[in-house]
Amino acid sequence: TVNSIKKQHYQQLLQSARESGTVTDGQLRAIRLAGISAGELQYGQDISHVRHEVEAGRAALSRLPAGLREQARGLDTESITTLLRVIESGGFRNDKDRNQFVLKAFESIPGFDSRKFSQPTEIIDAEKMGMKCPEAADGMSGD
């Protein structure tokens, strides 16, 4: 749908800004307009709000394990923070929370693979130990 294309465009701009070293006011204005068009931002939110979203998202992404960071790049800051909380606490509180997260990710990220988020503690443990468990390797292969 048109709305999902607009959301993808907004997420791509946001992702690009997070990955670049510096972000200009012009880039922030473009992200803001794309976010408003996609229904992700409100007219009352100025470029300082967008700058915060870029910087907070960048900081949150840097705390994710490398295997999850790639796929989480397109998420909004709130979703990345939720993912961090899930990983740090050892899992989702319940199936409803997990399903809501996965649904939001499916809407935000083209090609989202929920297997990468199904067992975050195993992925974390595998990365900490410098090896890959079968579940983590399967989820991270991108196949």
Residue pairs with C-beta under 8 A, 6 or more apart in sequence:
3 38
3 39
4 107
6 34
6 37
6 38
6 39
7 38
7 39
7 40
7 107
7 108
8 108
8 110
9 34
9 38
10 31
10 34
10 35
10 37
10 38
10 40
11 74
11 75
11 76
11 108
11 109
12 74
13 27
13 30
13 31
13 34
14 31
14 35
14 53
14 54
14 57
14 74
14 76
15 73
15 74
17 23
17 27
17 28
17 31
17 54
18 54
18 57
18 58
18 61
18 73
19 73
20 27
23 51
23 54
25 47
28 47
28 50
28 51
28 54
29 47
31 50
31 54
32 41
32 45
32 46
32 47
32 49
32 50
35 41
35 45
35 50
36 42
36 43
40 76
41 49
41 50
53 76
53 77
56 77
56 81
57 75
57 76
57 77
57 80
60 77
60 80
60 81
60 84
61 69
61 72
61 73
61 80
62 69
63 84
64 72
64 80
64 83
64 84
64 87
65 87
65 123
65 124
65 127
66 127
67 116
67 123
67 127
67 136
67 139
67 140
68 83
68 87
68 116
68 117
68 120
68 123
71 109
71 112
71 113
71 116
72 79
72 80
72 83
74 108
74 109
74 110
75 83
75 105
75 108
75 109
76 108
79 101
79 104
79 105
79 108
82 101
83 101
83 117
83 120
86 92
86 101
86 117
86 120
87 120
87 121
87 124
90 121
91 120
91 121
92 98
92 101
98 117
101 117
102 112
102 114
102 117
105 112
105 114
105 117
106 112
106 114
113 139
113 142
115 138
115 139
116 123
116 139
116 140
118 135
118 139
119 135
119 136
119 139
122 133
122 135
122 136
123 133
123 135
123 136
123 139
123 140
125 133
126 132
126 133
126 136
126 137
127 136
132 140
